[in-house]
Amino acid sequence: MNFSRLLTAVRLQPQAVVIPAEWAQGRACFGGLMAALLYEAMHAKVAPDRPVRSLAITFVGPAEPGVPISFEVESLRDGKAVSSLLGRALQNGQVVTLIQGSFGAGRSSVVHVPALAPVALKPLAEATPEMPYIKGVTPEFIRHLALRWGIGGLPYSNTQARQMGGWVRLRGDDVVEERVSEAHLLALVDAWPPALLPHLRTPAPGSTLTWTIEFVQPVASLTTLDWCQYCAQIDYARDGYGHVSAALWTAAGDLLAISRQTVTVFG
């Protein structure tokens, strides 16, 4: 089942969404997809003139593929310009993903500060080939997302660099060409492995514990077939935890989202 169909499923029947194993990340469902589906359920509860500004995401526990998941949304407050919502994804009666979201209408302001330019990556033509989907080696969800390294090292390459990133987009014969929304951006940002993994010499598990992401509004016009630029930077790491800031841009350099994650690594 492709990304577009899963988004449709959560809009039509949020109380019983089944994520197939092809979207797995180890024993759990791909975190970027979980965030995207819960965001989509939240977005349906907000007025159209209030786009999402920020999401604070906690992956409470692993969501198991093939088992129904319920996506629930609670409105915390509707102010004059900002709506605050709380979203929960539950499986077998337990919360697996939690999102606090802020959706806000634009305000009149004299403040206008342009975004910083993207980090210099290798051009798409010079970046590494797409990471292949290899059953039993790469995460299952990689069959749906294309990554091409343009800075830093690959996971487990013993590359002692602070930065990691490159080019990303959806892939697969079943990708539907449609306008990219914030739900797509969540998947594109979280498609990348934790930036700590290139520091390792041998494979070891790593995952996101908490994730805060902010969106530039209005979202730049691009489709699901377009490549985006991504770069993450390790701010600090010790004792199996890393603190990583990142950003996503269009190929033309327009800022799309700003991300910050606390990640865990078992190695």
Secondary structure, DSSP 8 states (H G I E B T S, - for coil): --HHHHHHHHHH-TTSB---GGGEETTEE-HHHHHHHHHHHHHTTS-TT--EEEEEEEE-S---TTS-BEEEEEEEEE-SSEEEEEEEEEETTEEEEEEEEEEE-----S-------------GGGS-------TTTS-GGGGGEEEEEEES--TTS----SEEEEEEEE-STT----B--HHHHHHHHHTS--TTGGG-SS---EEEEEEEEEE-SS----BTTS-EEEEEEEEEEETTEEEEEEEEEETT--EEEEEEEEEEE--
